[in-house]
Amino acid sequence: MTTDPQTTAWLDQEDAHLAAVIRRSRFAVQYVGPGELPGEPAFGYTIGLFGLGHPELVVVGLGATATHTLLDAVAGEVLAGRALVPGELVEETGGRSGLLVEECPNPGEVLLGANRWYRRPAEYSVPALQLTWSSPPGCFPWDPGWDGGRHGQPRPGSWTA
């Protein structure tokens, strides 16, 4: 696949910026706004945790500020030595109460920037954990009383970038 010179220059600038952020903070957060098709949610993910021996983190259905705040806080805990595992409940972090850690079964469809960073094709994607948030606190998308909206937070693997 050939890339036109303008796109190549833009990607080189993005790579340089990402490298600077990861050098400074040990990870970066990539935010992707909602898609053009109905039901394509906004999401964000980390880039850099895989290089530290931990899966990347994904959060779906929040705005840019909330996504950055949440991923910065949880990634900070990982940097401090916390190893998250699927099924774990993170009580409170990043301004949110009750995050469920779940395996993201389709990281190659989601972590485009992370896979580019690590030079991995989608079929050999870096692993990821999806942080499922509760709203109100303690009430998850499958619970009665969930107020995050019908498509507020798709289940891991049920949405694509």
C-alpha positions as CSV (number, residue, x, y, z in Angstrom):
1,M,0.0,0.0,0.0
2,T,1.4,3.4,-1.0
3,T,0.7,6.5,0.9
4,D,0.7,9.9,-0.7
5,P,3.5,12.3,0.5
6,Q,1.1,14.6,2.4
7,T,-0.4,11.7,4.4
8,T,3.1,10.3,5.1
9,A,4.2,13.8,6.4
10,W,1.2,14.0,8.7
11,L,1.7,10.5,10.0
12,D,5.4,11.3,10.7
13,Q,4.3,14.3,12.7
14,E,1.8,12.3,14.6
15,D,4.4,9.6,15.4
16,A,6.8,12.3,16.6
17,H,4.2,13.8,18.9
18,L,3.1,10.4,20.2
19,A,6.8,9.5,20.9
20,A,7.2,12.7,22.9
21,V,4.1,12.1,24.9
22,I,5.0,8.5,25.7
23,R,8.6,9.6,26.6
24,R,7.2,12.2,29.0
25,S,4.3,10.3,30.5
26,R,5.0,6.6,29.7
27,F,1.6,6.3,27.9
28,A,-0.7,8.4,25.8
29,V,-4.5,8.5,25.4
30,Q,-6.1,8.3,21.9
31,Y,-9.6,9.7,21.7
32,V,-11.9,8.8,18.8
33,G,-15.1,10.7,18.4
34,P,-18.4,9.1,17.5
35,G,-18.7,7.5,14.1
36,E,-20.9,8.7,11.2
37,L,-23.2,5.6,11.4
38,P,-25.8,5.3,14.1
39,G,-24.6,3.4,17.1
40,E,-20.9,4.1,16.5
41,P,-19.8,5.3,19.9
42,A,-17.0,7.6,20.9
43,F,-14.1,5.8,22.6
44,G,-10.6,6.2,23.9
45,Y,-7.7,3.9,24.6
46,T,-4.2,4.0,25.9
47,I,-1.0,3.6,23.9
48,G,2.1,2.6,25.8
49,L,1.0,0.2,28.6
50,F,1.7,-2.8,26.4
51,G,5.3,-1.8,26.3
52,L,5.3,-1.9,30.1
53,G,3.9,-5.4,30.1
54,H,0.2,-4.6,30.6
55,P,-2.8,-4.7,28.2
56,E,-3.9,-1.3,26.8
57,L,-7.1,0.1,28.3
58,V,-10.2,1.1,26.4
59,V,-13.3,3.0,27.5
60,V,-16.4,3.5,25.4
61,G,-19.2,6.0,25.4
62,L,-17.8,9.0,27.3
63,G,-16.9,12.4,26.1
64,A,-13.3,13.5,25.5
65,T,-12.6,15.0,28.9
66,A,-14.2,12.1,30.8
67,T,-12.3,9.6,28.7
68,H,-8.9,11.3,29.3
69,T,-9.6,11.7,33.0
70,L,-10.6,8.1,33.5
71,L,-7.8,6.6,31.4
72,D,-5.2,8.9,32.9
73,A,-6.2,7.8,36.4
74,V,-6.4,4.1,35.7
75,A,-3.2,4.0,33.7
76,G,-1.6,5.9,36.5
77,E,-2.5,3.0,38.8
78,V,-1.0,0.6,36.3
79,L,2.2,2.7,36.3
80,A,2.3,2.5,40.1
81,G,2.2,-1.3,39.9
82,R,-1.4,-2.3,39.7
83,A,-2.1,-5.2,37.3
84,L,-5.8,-5.2,36.2
85,V,-7.5,-8.5,35.4
86,P,-10.8,-9.3,33.7
87,G,-13.6,-9.5,36.2
88,E,-12.0,-7.1,38.7
89,L,-14.1,-4.2,40.0
90,V,-12.2,-0.9,40.4
91,E,-14.1,0.8,43.2
92,E,-13.3,4.5,42.4
93,T,-10.9,6.2,40.1
94,G,-10.8,9.1,37.6
95,G,-14.1,10.6,39.0
96,R,-16.0,7.4,38.4
97,S,-17.4,4.9,40.9
98,G,-17.5,1.3,39.9
99,L,-15.5,0.2,36.8
100,L,-15.6,-3.4,35.7
101,V,-12.5,-4.7,33.9
102,E,-13.4,-6.8,30.9
103,E,-11.4,-8.4,28.2
104,C,-11.7,-6.6,24.8
105,P,-12.1,-9.5,22.4
106,N,-11.6,-7.4,19.2
107,P,-8.6,-5.2,19.9
108,G,-7.4,-5.2,16.3
109,E,-10.6,-3.4,15.3
110,V,-10.2,-0.8,18.0
111,L,-6.5,-0.1,18.8
112,L,-5.5,1.2,15.4
113,G,-3.0,3.8,16.9
114,A,-1.6,1.4,19.4
115,N,-1.0,-1.3,16.7
116,R,0.6,1.3,14.5
117,W,2.9,2.4,17.4
118,Y,3.9,-1.2,18.0
119,R,4.0,-2.1,14.3
120,R,1.5,-4.9,14.7
121,P,-1.1,-6.0,12.2
122,A,-4.7,-6.2,13.5
123,E,-4.7,-10.0,13.5
124,Y,-1.8,-9.8,16.0
125,S,-3.1,-6.9,17.9
126,V,-1.8,-5.8,21.3
127,P,-4.2,-7.0,24.0
128,A,-6.7,-4.6,25.6
129,L,-9.0,-4.4,28.6
130,Q,-12.3,-2.5,28.4
131,L,-13.3,-0.5,31.4
132,T,-17.0,-0.7,31.7
133,W,-18.4,2.2,33.7
134,S,-21.5,2.3,35.8
135,S,-24.3,4.9,35.8
136,P,-25.5,5.5,38.4
137,P,-22.7,4.2,40.5
138,G,-22.9,0.4,40.8
139,C,-25.4,0.1,38.0
140,F,-24.0,-1.5,34.8
141,P,-25.5,-1.6,31.3
142,W,-27.1,-5.0,31.9
143,D,-28.7,-3.9,35.2
144,P,-32.2,-2.5,35.7
145,G,-31.9,1.3,36.3
146,W,-28.9,1.8,33.9
147,D,-29.2,5.4,32.8
148,G,-26.4,5.5,30.2
149,G,-28.7,5.3,27.3
150,R,-29.6,2.4,25.0
151,H,-26.3,2.6,23.1
152,G,-24.4,4.5,25.8
153,Q,-21.8,1.8,26.3
154,P,-21.7,-1.2,24.0
155,R,-20.4,-4.5,25.4
156,P,-16.8,-5.5,24.6
157,G,-16.7,-6.9,21.0
158,S,-20.1,-5.6,20.1
159,W,-18.9,-2.5,18.4
160,T,-16.1,-1.5,16.1
161,A,-14.1,1.6,15.4
